[in-house]
Amino acid sequence: MTKRFKASYLELEQSLFTLRTHFEMCKGAENQDVLHWAKFFKDWIRKASVDTGPWWQESLAEVEKLIKDLEKPKTGDLGYEILDHMMSKASWNLNREILESLPVQQKAGAPAGR
């Protein structure tokens, strides 16, 4: 894994953590407020698309649908919970991708080259 690649993963992980932390402070927010956070998350996904696997495409489609739904005058009050779930899913996908990109550690006592 190159230094740039490691740095981009760390940057993405840190920025998503920050976004989620600040969003969690707004627990129970009205849909109009959630709409702003959904747009921030959409921007994060676009940045992530440069350095991550194809999972970002599904995340982008989901958040774009949520944004359209939140822009409608009559939507339910579950916007916060839906966006929170989307962010959790993105975090899980990013962490899984980071783990898969790490070099496999040799088992203790196993000779090199096996």
C-alpha positions in Angstrom: 0.0 0.0 0.0 1.5 3.3 -1.0 1.8 6.3 1.3 -0.6 8.3 -0.7 -3.1 5.4 -0.6 -2.7 5.1 3.2 -3.1 8.9 3.6 -6.3 9.0 1.5 -7.9 6.2 3.5 -6.9 7.9 6.8 -8.3 11.2 5.5 -11.6 9.6 4.4 -11.9 7.8 7.7 -11.2 10.9 9.7 -13.6 13.1 7.7 -16.4 10.6 7.9 -15.8 10.2 11.7 -16.0 14.0 12.1 -19.1 14.2 10.0 -20.9 11.4 11.9 -19.8 12.9 15.3 -21.2 16.3 14.5 -24.4 14.8 12.9 -25.0 12.7 16.1 -25.1 16.0 18.1 -28.2 16.8 16.1 -30.1 13.7 17.1 -33.8 14.1 16.4 -33.2 16.9 13.9 -36.1 17.9 11.7 -35.9 16.8 8.1 -34.9 20.2 6.8 -31.8 20.1 9.0 -31.1 16.5 8.0 -31.2 17.7 4.4 -28.2 19.8 5.0 -26.3 16.9 6.6 -27.3 14.6 3.7 -25.7 17.1 1.3 -22.5 17.1 3.4 -22.5 13.3 3.3 -23.1 13.4 -0.5 -20.0 15.5 -0.8 -18.0 13.1 1.3 -19.1 10.2 -0.9 -18.0 12.1 -4.0 -14.5 12.5 -2.4 -14.5 8.8 -1.4 -15.3 7.7 -4.9 -11.8 8.7 -6.0 -10.0 6.2 -3.7 -12.5 3.5 -2.8 -14.1 0.5 -4.3 -17.5 0.4 -6.0 -19.6 0.5 -2.8 -19.6 4.3 -3.1 -22.0 4.1 -6.1 -24.8 2.5 -4.0 -24.2 5.0 -1.2 -24.4 7.9 -3.6 -27.6 6.6 -5.1 -29.2 6.1 -1.7 -28.2 9.6 -0.4 -29.4 11.2 -3.6 -32.8 9.5 -3.2 -32.9 10.6 0.5 -32.2 14.2 -0.5 -35.0 14.2 -3.1 -37.4 12.7 -0.4 -36.3 15.3 2.2 -36.9 18.1 -0.3 -40.6 17.1 -0.6 -42.9 18.9 1.8 -44.6 15.8 3.1 -42.2 13.2 4.2 -42.0 11.2 7.4 -39.9 12.1 10.3 -37.3 9.3 9.9 -34.8 11.4 7.9 -32.3 11.4 10.8 -32.4 7.7 11.3 -32.1 6.9 7.6 -29.1 9.2 7.2 -27.5 7.8 10.3 -27.9 4.3 9.0 -26.3 5.4 5.6 -23.3 6.9 7.3 -22.9 3.8 9.5 -23.0 1.6 6.4 -20.4 3.8 4.6 -18.2 3.6 7.7 -18.5 -0.2 7.7 -17.7 -0.4 4.0 -14.7 1.9 4.3 -13.3 0.0 7.3 -13.8 -3.3 5.5 -12.0 -2.0 2.5 -9.1 -0.7 4.6 -8.8 -4.1 6.3 -8.8 -5.9 3.0 -6.0 -3.6 1.7 -3.7 -4.4 4.6 -0.9 -6.9 4.0 -1.7 -10.3 5.4 0.2 -10.9 8.6 2.2 -14.1 8.7 1.1 -16.6 11.3 3.4 -16.8 14.3 6.1 -19.4 13.7 5.3 -19.9 10.0 8.3 -19.7 7.8 8.4 -16.9 5.3 7.4 -17.7 1.7 4.5 -20.0 2.6 
